[in-house]
Amino acid sequence: MSNERVDDALTIDGLPDDLRRPILLLAFFGWNDAAEAATDAVKFLRNLDPSAPVASLDSDEFFVFTEHRPTVKWIDGDNARREVVWPLTEFTVLRRPEADHDLVLGLGTEPDLRWRRYSRAVLQVAEMANVEEVVTLGALLADVAHTRPTRVSGGSSNPERQKEFGFQPSRYEGPTGIVGSIGDACRIAQVPHMGFWASVPHYVTSRHNPGATKALLTELDRVFELQLDLHHLDGAQERYRAQIDSALDDKPDIRDYVRNLEAQADEEMKQETDSDTPLDSEDIMEAVNRLLRGDESN
């Protein structure tokens, strides 16, 4: 650990020092999380081996509670009571003995205040856990069909890894979210950083998108070889598609629009197959750019 003082808002409680080549994986509810695809991916990993938080960030320092209100939860038992649940950022650990990497999982809500301090505090967790890389997940609304596989775009601060995994560089300039702030903090601190974005249909109002969640997890598995078993997500993905198909039965205009999106996706897939090279992700990144400019809303 460096000589920098641990941020007062950061609580460390049992962060292990024997993790194997750990990766810090982060997702945030809010602007960067269309259909909660990114946070659902981290929750899926947390549920593989539920454990108590090993670190957390105090919400008092980073939130305006009239914007992100705490909730009240009823606790049953001998001492039945109501408890207030605050929008914490919590870190848990997932050990993957069958893979090369263990994971430190950070899950929280995009903060309202002090983003630079918040990002530095997150990197203190990364430093104390001796992580090899910080990975952020996001999801955006885009012109994509719910009937086609979810596209995931990626980027790495390491040009060699950028080339190795076929990531397309982004030249976006404009507003950003907390994942952008953390990515910049990684750049300043010279901490390796990788980010993934899933594209979800903008015409669907469903709170969750299991296909996009699975696509993010599949990409993580491809890059880090985590040996994840994702098959039981297939049923949820099929039900999701069937529900949307049923909802569009009496909406011919949207059905026609979806058919156009399908034709576009099929043509892009054909071009990718014919060229035998990864599809250029400029269309995906342009959707990211529209989201970040505020042209589309989660």
C-alpha positions in Angstrom: 0.0 0.0 0.0 1.3 3.5 -0.8 1.7 6.2 1.8 -1.6 7.8 0.7 -4.0 7.9 3.6 -7.1 5.7 3.2 -10.1 7.9 2.5 -12.3 8.5 5.6 -15.4 7.4 3.6 -13.8 4.0 2.8 -14.3 1.1 5.3 -12.1 -2.0 5.0 -13.5 -5.1 6.7 -11.6 -8.3 6.0 -10.2 -7.6 2.5 -8.1 -10.7 1.9 -4.5 -10.5 0.8 -4.2 -14.0 -0.7 -6.3 -13.5 -3.9 -4.9 -15.0 -7.1 -4.3 -12.5 -9.8 -7.4 -10.5 -8.8 -9.5 -8.4 -11.1 -11.7 -5.5 -9.7 -15.0 -5.7 -11.5 -17.4 -2.7 -11.1 -21.0 -1.8 -12.1 -23.2 1.0 -11.1 -27.0 1.5 -11.1 -28.1 4.6 -12.9 -27.1 6.4 -16.1 -24.5 3.8 -17.2 -26.8 0.8 -16.6 -29.7 0.5 -19.2 -32.0 -2.4 -18.3 -29.7 -3.0 -15.3 -27.7 -5.3 -17.5 -24.4 -4.3 -16.0 -25.4 -4.5 -12.3 -27.3 -7.7 -13.0 -24.0 -9.2 -14.3 -22.2 -8.3 -11.1 -25.1 -9.6 -9.0 -25.0 -12.9 -10.9 -21.3 -13.3 -9.9 -22.0 -12.3 -6.3 -24.7 -14.9 -6.1 -22.3 -17.7 -7.2 -20.8 -17.6 -3.7 -22.6 -15.0 -1.5 -20.3 -13.4 1.1 -20.2 -10.5 3.4 -18.8 -7.2 2.1 -15.0 -6.8 2.5 -15.1 -3.0 1.9 -17.7 -0.3 1.5 -18.0 3.5 0.7 -20.0 5.7 3.0 -23.0 7.1 1.1 -23.1 10.3 3.2 -20.1 11.7 1.4 -21.3 11.1 -2.2 -25.1 11.3 -2.4 -27.8 13.8 -2.4 -30.6 11.8 -0.7 -33.4 13.8 -2.2 -32.1 12.5 -5.6 -31.2 9.0 -4.5 -33.5 8.4 -1.5 -32.7 5.6 1.0 -35.4 2.9 1.3 -37.0 1.3 4.3 -36.9 -2.5 4.8 -38.9 -4.6 7.3 -36.9 -7.1 9.3 -38.8 -10.1 10.6 -37.8 -12.1 13.7 -37.8 -11.7 17.4 -36.7 -8.1 17.1 -38.9 -7.2 14.2 -38.2 -3.7 13.0 -37.8 -1.3 10.1 -34.3 -0.5 8.9 -33.2 2.3 6.5 -31.1 0.9 3.6 -28.6 3.5 2.3 -27.2 3.5 -1.3 -23.8 2.0 -0.4 -21.1 0.9 -2.7 -20.0 -2.5 -1.4 -17.1 -4.8 -2.4 -17.3 -8.6 -2.1 -14.9 -11.3 -3.1 -15.5 -14.2 -5.5 -12.7 -16.9 -5.6 -12.4 -18.9 -8.8 -10.1 -21.8 -8.0 -10.8 -23.4 -11.4 -9.7 -20.1 -13.2 -6.6 -17.9 -13.2 -8.3 -14.9 -11.6 -10.2 -14.2 -8.4 -12.6 -11.3 -8.4 -13.3 -8.3 -6.3 -16.8 -7.2 -7.1 -17.9 -3.6 -6.6 -21.6 -2.8 -6.9 -23.1 0.5 -6.2 -25.2 3.5 -7.4 -23.6 6.2 -9.5 -22.9 8.9 -6.9 -24.1 12.5 -7.1 -21.1 14.2 -5.6 -17.3 14.2 -5.4 -16.6 11.9 -8.3 -12.8 12.4 -8.3 -12.6 11.5 -4.6 -15.0 8.6 -5.1 -12.9 7.3 -8.0 -9.7 7.6 -6.0 -11.3 5.7 -3.1 -12.3 2.9 -5.5 -8.7 2.7 -6.7 -7.6 2.4 -3.1 -9.6 -0.8 -2.8 -7.9 -2.0 -6.1 -4.5 -1.2 -4.6 -5.1 -2.8 -1.3 -6.3 -6.0 -3.1 -3.3 -5.9 -5.4 -5.6 -6.3 -8.5 -4.1 -6.8 -11.9 -6.8 -4.8 -13.7 -9.9 -2.7 -13.1 -12.9 -3.6 -15.3 -16.0 -1.5 -15.6 -19.3 -2.7 -17.1 -22.0 -0.5 -18.7 -25.1 -0.8 -20.8 -26.8 1.6 -23.2 -29.9 2.1 -25.2 -29.4 1.6 -28.9 -31.0 0.8 -32.2 -30.8 -3.0 -31.9 -33.4 -5.7 -32.1 -34.4 -7.8 -29.1 -34.5 -10.9 -31.3 -30.8 -10.7 -32.2 -27.7 -11.5 -30.1 -26.6 -8.6 -27.9 -23.5 -6.7 -29.1 -20.8 -5.9 -26.6 -18.1 -3.3 -27.3 -14.9 -3.2 -25.3 -11.8 -1.1 -24.7 -8.5 -1.4 -22.9 -5.9 1.0 -21.7 -3.3 -1.4 -23.0 -2.9 -1.1 -26.8 -1.7 -4.7 -27.0 -4.8 -6.1 -25.2 -6.9 -3.7 -27.3 -5.5 -5.4 -30.5 -5.5 -8.9 -29.0 -9.3 -8.9 -28.2 -10.3 -7.0 -31.3 -11.5 -3.9 -29.5 -12.2 -0.8 -31.6 -10.8 2.5 -30.1 -13.3 5.2 -29.3 -12.6 8.9 -30.1 -15.6 10.1 -28.2 -15.5 13.5 -26.6 -18.3 14.8 -24.4 -20.1 14.1 -21.1 -19.4 10.9 -19.2 -20.6 8.9 -16.2 -18.9 7.4 -13.2 -17.3 4.6 -15.2 -15.6 7.3 -17.3 -14.4 9.0 -14.1 -13.0 5.8 -12.8 -11.4 5.0 -16.1 -9.6 8.4 -16.1 -8.5 7.8 -12.5 -7.0 4.5 -13.7 -5.2 6.4 -16.4 -3.7 9.0 -13.9 -2.7 6.3 -11.5 -1.4 4.1 -14.3 -3.7 1.2 -13.3 -4.7 -1.1 -16.2 -8.3 -0.6 -17.1 -10.8 -2.4 -19.4 -14.4 -1.5 -20.1 -17.4 -3.3 -21.7 -20.7 -1.9 -22.9 -23.8 -3.9 -23.9 -26.3 -2.5 -26.3 -30.0 -3.0 -25.4 -33.1 -2.2 -27.4 -34.3 1.4 -26.8 -37.9 0.5 -27.5 -38.2 -2.0 -24.6 -39.2 -0.7 -21.2 -38.3 -3.9 -19.3 -36.3 -3.3 -16.2 -34.0 -6.3 -16.9 -32.5 -7.7 -20.0 -31.1 -11.2 -19.3 -29.6 -11.5 -22.8 -27.5 -8.3 -22.4 -26.4 -9.5 -18.9 -25.4 -12.9 -20.4 -23.5 -11.1 -23.2 -21.5 -9.1 -20.7 -20.6 -12.2 -18.7 -19.8 -14.1 -21.9 -17.3 -11.3 -22.9 -15.7 -11.3 -19.4 -15.4 -15.1 -19.7 -13.8 -14.8 -23.1 -11.2 -12.3 -22.0 -10.4 -13.5 -18.5 -11.3 -17.3 -18.8 -13.3 -17.3 -15.6 -14.9 -20.7 -16.4 -18.5 -19.4 -15.9 -21.5 -21.6 -16.4 -24.1 -19.3 -18.0 -26.5 -21.9 -19.4 -29.3 -21.4 -16.9 -29.5 -17.8 -18.1 -30.8 -19.1 -21.5 -34.3 -19.8 -20.1 -34.6 -16.2 -18.8 -33.4 -14.9 -22.1 -36.0 -16.9 -24.0 -38.8 -15.8 -21.7 -37.7 -12.2 -22.1 -37.9 -12.4 -25.9 -41.3 -14.2 -25.8 -42.8 -11.5 -23.5 -41.7 -8.8 -25.9 -42.9 -10.6 -28.9 -46.3 -11.0 -27.2 -46.4 -7.3 -26.2 -45.7 -6.3 -29.9 -48.6 -8.4 -31.3 -50.9 -5.4 -31.4 -48.2 -2.8 -32.3 -47.6 -3.3 -36.1 -45.6 -0.1 -36.4 -43.0 -1.3 -33.8 -43.0 -4.8 -35.3 -42.1 -3.3 -38.7 -39.4 -1.2 -37.0 -38.0 -4.3 -35.3 -37.9 -6.2 -38.7 -35.8 -3.3 -40.1 -33.4 -3.6 -37.2 -33.2 -7.4 -37.7 -32.4 -6.9 -41.4 -29.7 -4.4 -40.5 -28.2 -6.8 -37.9 -28.3 -9.7 -40.3 -26.5 -7.7 -43.0 -23.8 -6.7 -40.5 -23.4 -10.3 -39.4 -23.0 -11.3 -43.1 -20.4 -8.6 -43.7 -18.5 -9.8 -40.6 -18.7 -13.5 -41.8 -17.6 -12.6 -45.4 -14.6 -10.5 -44.2 -13.7 -13.1 -41.5 -12.8 -10.1 -39.2 -14.5 -8.7 -36.2 -17.3 -6.3 -37.0 -16.3 -2.7 -36.7 -18.0 -1.3 -33.6 -18.4 2.3 -34.8 -22.2 1.9 -34.8 -22.1 0.7 -31.2 -19.8 3.4 -30.1 -21.9 6.0 -31.8 -24.8 4.7 -29.7 -22.6 5.1 -26.6 -21.8 8.6 -27.8 -25.5 9.5 -28.1 -26.1 8.2 -24.6 -23.3 10.2 -23.1 -24.4 13.3 -24.9 -27.9 12.9 -23.4 -29.6 12.2 -26.7 -31.1 9.0 -25.2 -32.2 8.3 -21.7 -32.0 5.1 -19.6 
